[in-house]
Amino acid sequence: MTEPQGGTDPADRVQRVVPPTAVRLLPLLVVAFGLSMLIDTTTEWPMLLRWAIAGAGGVSAQLVAVRIWASRQR
């Protein structure tokens, strides 16, 4: 006989749900681009610093969007 997929542990039964690409990628791109343009037009900071700040803002927006999406899936 064949054994069913997964173990008998309750943690094995939990299905892993991955957020859609739009939820993960869109906030990162929009916020990073917007921050980069805002910083570029208002300051004379070096490009690497602008990209670092824009990237950090984009990742923060992505984390918030994924957490909101995950809370609505329950």
C-alpha positions in Angstrom: 0.0 0.0 0.0 1.1 3.5 -0.5 1.3 6.1 2.2 -0.6 9.4 1.9 1.4 12.5 1.1 2.6 14.4 4.2 3.2 13.1 7.7 1.0 12.8 10.7 2.3 15.9 12.2 -0.3 18.8 12.2 2.4 21.2 10.9 2.7 19.0 7.8 -1.0 19.5 7.0 -0.7 23.3 6.8 -0.8 24.4 3.3 1.8 27.1 2.3 0.2 30.0 0.5 2.5 32.2 -1.6 1.3 35.8 -2.3 0.7 36.7 -6.0 3.6 38.4 -7.8 1.7 41.6 -8.0 1.4 41.8 -4.2 5.1 41.1 -3.8 6.6 43.1 -6.6 4.3 46.0 -7.4 4.7 47.9 -4.1 8.5 47.5 -4.2 8.7 48.9 -7.8 6.3 51.8 -7.3 7.7 53.0 -3.9 11.4 52.5 -5.0 10.8 54.4 -8.2 8.9 57.2 -6.5 11.4 57.6 -3.8 14.3 57.5 -6.2 12.7 60.3 -8.3 11.8 62.4 -5.3 15.2 62.2 -3.8 16.8 62.8 -7.2 14.9 66.0 -7.8 15.2 67.4 -4.3 18.8 66.6 -3.3 22.3 66.3 -4.6 23.1 63.0 -2.8 25.3 60.4 -4.4 23.5 57.9 -6.6 24.4 54.9 -4.4 22.8 56.6 -1.3 19.7 57.4 -3.3 19.4 53.8 -4.5 19.9 52.5 -1.0 17.2 54.7 0.5 14.8 53.9 -2.4 15.5 50.2 -2.1 14.9 50.2 1.6 11.7 52.1 1.2 10.6 49.6 -1.5 11.3 46.6 0.6 9.5 48.1 3.5 6.4 48.7 1.3 6.6 45.2 0.1 6.7 43.8 3.6 3.7 45.8 4.6 1.8 44.8 1.5 2.5 41.1 2.0 1.5 41.3 5.7 -1.8 43.0 4.8 -2.4 40.4 2.1 -1.7 37.5 4.5 -4.0 39.0 7.2 -6.9 39.1 4.7 -6.4 35.5 3.7 -7.4 34.1 7.1 
